Amino acid sequence: MNMENNRSNDLIDEEYDFAETNENMNKFLTFVSADLIYGIPIENVVEIITNPSITSLPMVPPFVEGIINLRGQIVPIIDIRRIMNKLEIEDASILCVIILEIGTISIGILVDTVLQVINVTNKISEPPSKNLAFISGMTNLSDGSVMFCLDCDSLVSNK
């Protein structure tokens, strides 16, 4: 009987460790823009659209690509490349738009390629420069590359 209690205590400990590990994990949708890897907290991602029909607007900042009509809702689209002062991609037909919901605001970000959803531990470092207001941090990925964590709140408030 004592062995049974030890086994169940071990199982409880293992379950507790597993729950504790999951609390330290964050899910990010990763994407590439201008040869850099970014991650967006998965709770902000609504959907991914390929080959969107973007309507350009007059008299908007250069990083605003335009708007799309998403099932009757007008969603502004911003270009991550333009925010970073990188060259525009020549073949816009291969781009994707990630629709984000940040609080009550919907916004789309134009990216080169969507990669995958990954789990990241809370080992996220501060960004290398304070000039990157839309980056909340960065972390090393298992393949040795660096992922910049996109700060969705600053995208909406600053831009």
N, C-alpha and C positions, 0 to 999 in steps of 0.2 A: 504494500500500500504506500509505503514511503517513497518507493521508486516511481510510482505513478504520480505522486505529488511533485517530485523533482522534474519529471518529464513535462508535466503541464506547466510548471513554473518556467522551464526552459522555453516552451512554446510561447508563453506569454511574453517573456523577455525578447524573443525573436520578433514577435509581432510588434512590440513596442519599438524596437530598433528600426523595423521596417517603416513604421508610421513616422518615426522621427526623421528618417532619411527622406521620406516623401515630402515632409514639410520643408526641407532644405532645398528641394528641387523646384525649379521654375521651368515652364515650357515656353519655348520661343519658336516662332516661325522664322526660319532663316531665308535670306535672299541676297542676291548679288546686285550691286550697282557700282559702276565704274571700277570694277575689279576689287572691290572691298566687300566683305561679308558683314551683313547686319542681322540683327535679331529683333523681333517685335514680340512683346508678351502676347501669348496666344489668346488671352482673355479679351484683347482689343481687336482681334481679327474677326471679320464678319464673313468675307469670301474673297476669292481670287478670280479675276476676270482676265481672259486673254483676248487680244485684238479688240480693245475697246474703241468705240466711236467717240472721240473726244472733240467737243466743240470749243474752239478757242474764244477767248474773251478779249475785248479791247481794254486798255488802260488798267492792267493788273500787273503785279510784280512779276519779274522774269521767271521766278520759280513756279508760278501757277501755270500749269499746262492748259487748263481749261476746266470744263465741267462735263459730266455724263449724266444721262437720265437713267437711273437705276430703278426700274419698276415704279415710275412716277415720282421718285425722289431725286432732286437735283443734288449731285455730289461733286464738290470741287476736287480737282486732281492736282497734286503738286509733284514736281519732278525732283527726286533726291539728287540727281546729277547736277541740276542747276543750283540747288542749295549749296552743294560742295564746290561750285565753280569748276566743274569738270566739263569736258566736251560732250555735246549731245551725241547720242547714238544715231547713226545714219539711217538704219532700217528700223523705223518705229513699229513695224508690223510684228516684230518679235518680242515686244515689250509686254509686261503684265501690269495690272493694277491690283493692288491689295487694298480692299475696302476695310477701313478701320472704324470702330465706334469708340469714341473717347468721351465718356460722360454721355451727354445727349447729342454730341456732334458727330456726324458722319463725314469722313474725308477719305480720299483715295490717294495712294502714293504710287507713282510710276517707277517701276524697277526693271532691271535687265532680266533677271531670272529668279524664280522662286525655287528654293532648294528643298527643305524638309522641316519637320517639327522635331526639335531636339530638347532633351532635358539638360538643364544647366544647374549646377549647385550654386549656392550663394557666394561663391568665390568670384565675385565680379569686382574688378578694380576700377578706380576713378579714371575718367577720360584723360588722355595725355595733354589736352589743352582746354582751357576755359573758353576758347573761341568757338568750340563746337557745342552750341547751346542745345542742339537736338540729340546729343549723345549723352546718355546717363552713365555709361560705364563700358568696360570691355572685359573679355575673358578669353582664355586659350581654349581651343577646341581639341578634341582627341586626335585629330589629324595634324596638329601643329599650327594650324591657321588661327587667326585672331578674329573674334566676332565683336563688332561694336553694337552695344545695346541702344536701340532707338528709344528716345524719351518721347512718347506719344503726347504727353501733356504739353511739352514745350513746342511741339509741332503746331498744335492748335493755338496756344496762347501767344507765341512769338511770331508766327507767320500768318 
